[in-house]
Amino acid sequence: MAVTAICSIYLFIEHQFVVTHFNRLSERASFVIKVYKVGKVDFIFWVVALGTLAVFQYFLQSLTGGFEEAIYKAGLIYKSANSGEWWRLITGPYFHNGLPHWIINPAMILIIGPIIGTVSRTNGFQVFIIGNIIGAISALMYANLNLTDHDSYMGISGGILAMMG
């Protein structure tokens, strides 16, 4: 129900502000063409960066004996971070808990990355890293307030949301 309402609102706004004014439609088309031309390098950068993360997680899982063991060795476990292993706030977000998680997060970055590279002087990598760290810190604070039953954090959603901002 909420998704339908959000989509309806989006389409109404889209129609009012873009479709009814052809000059805006032309500007959007020009921007999409620019993203396609300029964003190719950023797209390749993000494919290589995310592929490197996937290979790193795969090898770490192979070395430690599985997914859970890899998370306990190098992921963000709240108890370990609270015990002084603050480096986990940096490594934790780069673990993903399955193929759907590995497909959704990179797909978002492969859409957003070229746009960021087109509208800014950098490819957004710094924003991505800082967003992931802030996301991990926020999750740790949330857990310390006993607002979750989870004992770990993973995923690059914080970096993705930071890039979207």
C-alpha positions in Angstrom: 0.0 0.0 0.0 2.7 2.5 1.0 4.8 1.6 -2.1 1.8 2.3 -4.3 1.2 5.6 -2.6 4.8 6.6 -3.0 4.9 5.6 -6.7 1.6 7.5 -7.3 3.0 10.7 -5.7 6.2 10.4 -7.7 4.4 10.0 -11.0 2.2 12.9 -10.2 5.2 15.1 -9.4 7.0 13.8 -12.4 4.1 14.8 -14.7 3.6 18.2 -13.1 7.2 19.3 -13.1 8.8 17.5 -16.1 6.4 16.2 -18.7 4.3 19.4 -18.8 7.4 21.5 -19.5 9.2 20.2 -22.6 12.3 22.3 -21.9 12.8 20.3 -18.6 12.4 17.1 -20.6 15.1 18.2 -23.0 17.4 19.1 -20.0 16.8 15.6 -18.5 17.6 14.0 -21.8 20.9 16.0 -22.1 21.8 15.0 -18.5 21.2 11.3 -19.2 23.4 11.4 -22.4 26.1 13.2 -20.3 25.9 10.5 -17.6 26.2 7.8 -20.3 29.2 9.4 -21.9 31.1 10.6 -18.8 30.0 7.9 -16.4 31.6 5.0 -18.2 34.8 5.4 -16.3 33.0 5.7 -13.0 31.0 2.6 -13.8 34.2 0.6 -14.5 35.7 2.0 -11.3 32.8 0.7 -9.2 32.7 -2.7 -10.9 36.3 -3.2 -10.1 35.9 -1.9 -6.5 32.9 -4.0 -5.8 34.4 -7.1 -7.5 37.5 -6.7 -5.3 35.3 -6.6 -2.2 33.5 -9.8 -3.3 36.7 -11.6 -4.0 38.1 -10.5 -0.6 35.1 -11.8 1.3 35.2 -15.1 -0.7 38.8 -15.7 0.2 38.4 -14.7 3.8 35.5 -17.1 4.1 37.6 -19.8 2.5 40.5 -19.1 4.9 38.3 -19.0 8.0 36.0 -21.9 7.2 32.8 -20.1 6.3 30.7 -16.9 6.4 30.0 -16.8 10.2 33.7 -17.4 11.0 34.8 -14.6 8.6 32.3 -12.2 10.3 33.6 -13.1 13.7 37.2 -12.6 12.6 36.8 -9.3 10.7 33.2 -8.1 10.6 31.4 -5.7 12.8 30.3 -7.6 15.9 28.9 -5.2 18.4 30.4 -6.9 21.4 33.9 -6.8 19.9 33.6 -3.2 18.9 32.4 -2.2 22.4 35.5 -4.1 23.7 37.8 -1.7 21.9 38.1 -3.3 18.4 37.1 -0.1 16.7 38.6 -1.1 13.4 35.5 -3.3 12.9 33.5 -0.1 12.2 35.6 0.2 9.0 35.7 -3.4 7.9 32.1 -4.5 8.9 30.1 -2.8 6.3 31.9 -4.5 3.4 30.6 -7.9 4.3 27.3 -9.1 2.7 25.2 -12.0 3.9 24.2 -13.7 0.7 23.8 -13.4 -3.1 20.7 -11.2 -3.0 22.5 -8.8 -0.7 25.5 -8.9 -3.1 23.2 -8.2 -6.1 21.1 -5.3 -4.6 23.9 -3.2 -3.1 26.2 -3.2 -6.1 23.3 -2.6 -8.4 22.5 0.5 -6.6 26.1 1.7 -6.7 26.4 0.9 -10.4 23.4 3.2 -10.9 24.4 6.0 -8.5 28.2 5.9 -9.1 28.2 7.2 -12.7 25.7 10.0 -11.8 28.0 11.1 -8.9 31.0 11.1 -11.2 29.1 13.2 -13.7 27.9 15.9 -11.2 30.9 16.1 -9.0 34.7 16.4 -9.4 35.3 13.0 -7.7 33.7 9.6 -8.2 32.1 9.7 -4.7 34.5 7.2 -3.2 35.3 9.3 -0.2 31.6 9.9 0.5 31.0 6.2 0.1 33.7 5.3 2.7 32.6 7.9 5.2 28.9 7.0 4.8 29.7 3.3 5.5 31.6 4.3 8.7 28.8 6.5 9.9 26.3 3.8 9.1 28.3 1.3 11.2 28.6 3.8 14.1 24.9 4.4 13.9 24.1 0.7 14.0 26.5 0.2 17.0 24.8 3.1 18.8 21.4 1.6 18.0 22.5 -1.8 19.3 24.0 -0.2 22.5 20.6 1.3 23.2 19.1 -2.2 23.1 16.9 -1.3 20.1 17.8 -4.4 18.1 18.3 -8.1 18.7 21.1 -8.4 16.1 24.7 -8.8 17.2 26.4 -7.7 14.0 26.2 -5.2 11.1 27.0 -5.7 7.4 26.3 -4.1 4.1 27.2 -0.9 2.3 23.8 0.8 2.6 25.3 3.6 4.6 27.7 4.4 1.8 24.9 4.2 -0.8 22.6 6.5 1.1 25.5 9.0 1.6 26.1 9.0 -2.1 22.5 9.5 -2.8 22.5 12.5 -0.5 
